[in-house]
Amino acid sequence: MSASATNSPSRWRSLRNNALLIAVAVLITLLIRVFVAESRFIPSESMEPTLWPGDRIVVEKITYRQRSPQPGDIVVFHTPPLLQTLGYRADQALIKRVIATAGDTVAVHDGRVWVNDRPLEEPYIAEPPVYTLPAVTVPDNMLFVMGDNRNHSNDSHIWGFLPLENVIGRAIACYWPLNHAGKISSPAA
């Protein structure tokens, strides 16, 4: 009996074990991406100075199974219907800060965002808004979201309310580039 004939079953067993290991690793990775967390890339300046174009972030998906998004949270979401009619892809993900939730009234005037007739303290914005928005009340199962770069953000002040069902998860950390790496804070808005 040749040496190659005696090694053949153990070689096949080893290949089968390696293939099984790879399949399990791929399955675990997919499950984590679908149910726990995923990585995203920041494509525009709409969230400056909090997040910059090219930043890579971690989006966790567990929190919103236990509670709804809160003012101050930075959420990643699927494109709302109105933006899809304007050419955005349905599978495209966007990122903005939650400003108000169902029942809240939002207005923008005098260079400030007002929620329920109180001006927000927003140390995270790039500059005060130079536009106005008449008071609107956030409907049930909706959010009002804005970019931190108020004057350079395509957000709820332009396209309206974000359906809660479109929310993918909450941005929790930036991991690249290293000089921006760290926890993404969500101060109460």
N, C-alpha and C positions, 0 to 999 in steps of 0.2 A: 504494500500500500504506500502510495507516495505521500510526502509531507503536505503537498497542496490539497490533497483529498481530505486529510484529517483536519486541516485548518478551515476548510470551506464552511462547515456548520457554525463554527465559532465566529467566523467573519460575518456570516449572514445575521447571526444573533446580535453581534455588535452593531452592524448597520441598522438593524431593526430597532435596537434600543436607542441609538442616536436619533433616528427618524422620529421615534415616539417622544423623546426628550424635546426635540425641536417643535413638534406639533403641540405639546403641552405648553411650551414657552410662548408660542404664537397665540394660543388660546387664552392664556393668562393675560398677555399684553392686550389683546382685543377686549377682554372683559374689563380690564382696568380702564381702557380708553372710553368704552361705552358707559360704564357705570360709576367710575370713581374720579378720574382726572385725565386731562389731556393737555397737550402743548399747543399754543397758538402764537402767531406772529403778528406784530403790530405793523400795519401797512401805511398808516397816515399820521399826520400831526394832530388829529382831533382830540387826543387825550394828553397832549403836552400841557404842563411840564411833568405830569405824573408818569406817563409812558411815552416813549419816543419811537419814531419809525425805526424798525429793525429790532426792537426789543422782542424777546421771546419770553412768554409767560406761561404759568401753570394755571389751568382753570379746573377748580374742583367742582364736582357735581352732586355731592352728598347733602350739603347744607340745605338746599332748596327742596329736598324731599321731606325735611322736618319743619321748615318755616319758609315763608315768602321772602323775597328780596326786601331789604330795608333801605331807607334813604341813606346815602353815603356808600352803599355797596357798588363795586364796579362789576358789571355783568357783561357776559359774552352771550350773544343771542343770534338766532337765525334772522335773516332779512324779513322785516315786516311787509305785509301785502302791498302797501303804497309804494315802497321802494322797489318792489319787484316790477310794478307797472312802469317804473322809470328806468328799468334796465339792469338793476342789481339782480344777481343770481339768487335763487331760492336757497341754495346750499351755502351761500356766502355767510360768514360769521362777522358780526360787528361788535364793537365794545364801547360802552358808555357808562356813566355814573348814574345811579338811581337818584332822582331828585324828589319824587313824590310817588305815593301809592294811592290806591283806590280811595276816593272820598276827599283827597287833598285838592286844594285849589292852588294853581301855579300862575304867576304873572311875571313878566320881565319889564322893568321900567327903571329909570333913573340909574342905569348902570348896575342894577342888582336883580337877583332872582328872589322872588317873594313866594313863600309857601304859607298858605293860610294867613295871609296878610302880615307875615313877619319876614323881614329880610334874612336870607341865609348868610351865615359866616362861612366864607369859602376861601380858606388860605391856599387851597390846592389849584386854583384857576390860573391860567396864563395872564388874563387881563379881563376887566369887567366887560360885560356884553354892551355892544353899541347899538343894539336893536331893541324893539319893544315887542311884547307879546301880551295881548289882552288876557285877562283872567280866564282860565279854563279849569274845569273840574275833572279829575281823573276818574274814568268809569270803573266799575267792578272788573276784576280780572285783567287790569291794565296797569302799566307803569308809565311815568314820565321820566325820560332819560336825557342827559345832556353830556356832551364832551367837555373835558376840563379846559380845552382851548375854545372857549365860548364863541368867538367870532370866526372860527375856522372849523366848525363841526356841523355835519349833516345829522341832526338829531331831532328830538320830539318837538322842538320849537318850529321845525320845518315840516316834518312828515306826520306828526301826531303821536298817538299813544302806542306803546309797545305791548302786545298781548303777552301775558304771563307765560303762555304755552310756548312762546318762542325762545324763552330763556334756556340757554345751555348750562350755564353755571356761573360761578363767581371767581374772578381773578384774585389769586391769593399771593402769587410771588412772581418776580421777574428773575430769570436765571441766566439771561444773556442779553447784552454783553456784561461782562463781569463788573464793570464800573457802575452798572445799574442794578446789579443783583441784590435781592433782598425781598422782604415781605412788602406786599402792596397794602398800604393802610386804607381803611374805609372809615374816615371820621363821620360822625353823625352829621347829616346835611341839615 
